[in-house]
Structure formats: C-alpha cells, structure tokens
C-alpha cells in the first residue's frame, strides 16, 4: 500500500473513531465490492458473505470506542471477513455433521480476465487452464488472488495467511512455478497467463 493511501486510511479511520459516522459509510462503499468478491472465493454462499460483511460493519460501529488505530483499512476488513466466514462455515459444518469434506476452500478462475485481452483461448486451452489452477493448493490460489487480483503486497498477504514475509513470497513463487511445470508443453498458454496476472496487478482494483 502506498504512503498516500496509508495516510488516507489513517485519516479516515481516525475521523470515524472520533465520532464521524458518515466516514464508515464511505469506508463501506469503498471496500464492499472487493470484500464481496474475496468472500465469494472462500464460499459460494453469496448470502452468507453479504451477511458477514454487514455484521462486520455493525460490529465496527458498535465497538468503536474499543477499536485501535489502523493505517490499512482494507487489510483490517479482509482479515475480519475471512475470520468470520471460517467461523460461520465451521459452525454450519458442525451442525450438519458433514464429514470428509474440506471446510474451507478457495475458488479462482482467470478465464474472465482473458475476456479483456487480445488473447483468444480455444475450448481446449480453457480446460487446460482450469485444470492447472485446480492443481494449486487452496493456499496458493488465495495468495495468487490476493497478489494479482487484489493487488496486496507481500506483507499484507503474510498477515492474512498468517505467514512471515519470506514465506508469503515463497508461496506465490511456488504457485507460479507449479503453473509453469503443469503447462510446460504449452509455453504460449503459460506466457499468456503470466501476462494476464501481471496486467491485473497493475490495473486499479475495485
């Protein structure tokens, strides 16, 4: 996160902590789309994600007097949303007594990104890309998403994934290396994937 955005976040959060309720509405509007997108990668239950986001902002408003200062509102909200969704999903699985299924996964697809490029993927290439992404671990998928779709830096990713800085960098490096190995005999497709990833990282994210 740039120094300018940090200053902006610090100022906004301080104004909210000092009693300006309108600032919380601004924070909500600024981050709700990204939160919804991130939450829907963790669970396909869109209503659960919407409810979780609403609950987080209600909790923030209710607990304003006990909240600490922050210079990174997005990171604060992403962490809060992930923690709440995992808690709700675990609670649901305990109630339903589901066994042998992963409690939390992470779903990403780069196919939509190709719709905004000059690259045209054949049906076979699309399936190869889907298969390559599915071969990544959920943790690798999440790291790739946070880095290239949401534009988080390695320090922020480390915080969300409970890693140290070097481990976060290594995780993303291993994910890209794994994609390269899987697509080893499809050099053109891999180069297109890299281009889409790095172009996504440079574009403004909502």
C-alpha angles and dihedrals in degrees: 000000000000122000090245092055090046090054090048092050092047091051095046094047092047091052090052093048088051091059107273104138093181089067090063089056089052091049090049094051091046095052109023097093093050091046092050091049092048094046092051089057089059096045134009089219099103093180090055090053092049091049091048092052091049091048092051093054092044089052091048091052093045094048098040094124092059099042122111128227118270135189094196114055094170092056091047092052096043091052092047093049095048092048093049095046093050090049092050093045092049090049091051093049092050089051093048092041092224112178132191095019127111110255096211129018134168124234124198135159130187094194094096089054091063090059088073097049137070090249116107116200121205118225088257092052091048091054091046090053092048090050092049093051091047089055090065119091117252089250092053091048091051093048092050091049095048093047103042106022100035097029097228118161124237094262091055092046090050090055094050094046094040093241135127120254097261092047091053091052091046092049093056092043090053091048093053091044090052091052089050092051093047091049093039094127092042101064095159093054092047092050089051090051090052091049092051092047096051094041089052089052091054096048122086111262124215 
